[in-house]
Amino acid sequence: MNNIFTTMWEFIRGDLPSAHFEELLYKNANNEYEKYLGHSLYFECIENSYDNRDTTFLLKQKLKAFQQLNHPSKCKCIEIPNTIHIVDI
């Protein structure tokens, strides 16, 4: 479970690429993600179109709320991205 907790935050923060997260969901041998997220939210993850930035953003918002409510961390640092994205203006 701890590994899923970390993986979820990596995806939510943007440190884990969407394609890799989607691959993890499908390679989920023991239904660990479904057990962790519950049936409904798990299927939202499976049905999401990860190449669509808008739907993926909304999914990340749902997952963030889920994490904060069901698996709160003692430290908010888990929510801070490990990478910095520089935008050239």
C-alpha positions as CSV (number, residue, x, y, z in Angstrom):
1,M,0.0,0.0,0.0
2,N,2.8,2.4,0.8
3,N,4.2,2.1,-2.7
4,I,0.8,3.0,-4.1
5,F,0.5,6.0,-1.8
6,T,3.8,7.3,-3.1
7,T,3.0,6.5,-6.7
8,M,-0.3,8.3,-6.5
9,W,1.3,11.5,-5.2
10,E,4.0,11.2,-7.9
11,F,1.3,11.2,-10.6
12,I,-0.8,13.9,-8.9
13,R,2.3,16.2,-8.6
14,G,3.3,15.6,-12.2
15,D,6.5,13.7,-11.3
16,L,5.2,10.5,-12.9
17,P,4.3,10.7,-16.5
18,S,0.6,10.0,-17.3
19,A,1.5,7.2,-19.7
20,H,3.6,5.4,-17.0
21,F,0.7,5.8,-14.5
22,E,-1.7,4.4,-17.0
23,E,0.6,1.4,-17.6
24,L,0.8,0.8,-13.9
25,L,-2.9,0.6,-13.6
26,Y,-3.2,-2.0,-16.4
27,K,-0.3,-4.1,-15.1
28,N,-1.9,-4.1,-11.6
29,A,-1.6,-7.9,-10.9
30,N,-3.5,-8.2,-7.6
31,N,-6.0,-5.4,-8.1
32,E,-4.0,-3.3,-5.6
33,Y,-5.0,0.0,-7.2
34,E,-8.7,-1.0,-7.2
35,K,-8.4,-2.0,-3.5
36,Y,-6.7,1.3,-2.7
37,L,-9.0,3.6,-4.6
38,G,-12.2,1.8,-4.5
39,H,-14.2,0.4,-7.4
40,S,-15.6,3.7,-8.7
41,L,-12.5,5.9,-8.6
42,Y,-10.3,3.0,-10.0
43,F,-12.6,2.7,-13.0
44,E,-12.5,6.5,-13.5
45,C,-8.7,6.1,-13.7
46,I,-9.0,3.2,-16.2
47,E,-11.5,5.0,-18.4
48,N,-9.6,8.3,-18.4
49,S,-8.1,9.4,-21.7
50,Y,-4.5,10.2,-20.5
51,D,-3.6,12.0,-23.7
52,N,-6.3,14.6,-22.9
53,R,-4.8,17.2,-20.6
54,D,-8.1,18.5,-19.4
55,T,-9.6,15.2,-18.3
56,T,-6.2,14.1,-16.8
57,F,-6.1,17.4,-14.8
58,L,-9.6,16.8,-13.4
59,L,-8.7,13.2,-12.5
60,K,-5.6,14.4,-10.7
61,Q,-7.8,16.8,-8.7
62,K,-10.1,14.0,-7.7
63,L,-7.2,11.8,-6.8
64,K,-5.6,14.6,-4.7
65,A,-8.9,15.1,-2.8
66,F,-9.1,11.3,-2.3
67,Q,-5.6,11.1,-1.0
68,Q,-6.0,14.0,1.4
69,L,-9.2,12.6,2.8
70,N,-8.5,8.9,2.9
71,H,-4.7,8.7,3.2
72,P,-3.6,12.0,4.8
73,S,0.1,12.6,5.2
74,K,1.7,14.2,8.3
75,C,3.7,16.5,6.0
76,K,2.5,18.6,3.1
77,C,5.9,18.1,1.5
78,I,4.5,15.0,-0.3
79,E,2.4,17.4,-2.4
80,I,5.3,19.4,-3.6
81,P,6.7,18.4,-7.1
82,N,10.2,17.0,-7.2
83,T,10.8,18.7,-10.6
84,I,10.6,22.3,-11.5
85,H,9.0,23.2,-14.9
86,I,10.5,26.3,-16.4
87,V,8.4,28.1,-19.0
88,D,10.2,30.4,-21.4
89,I,8.3,33.6,-21.9
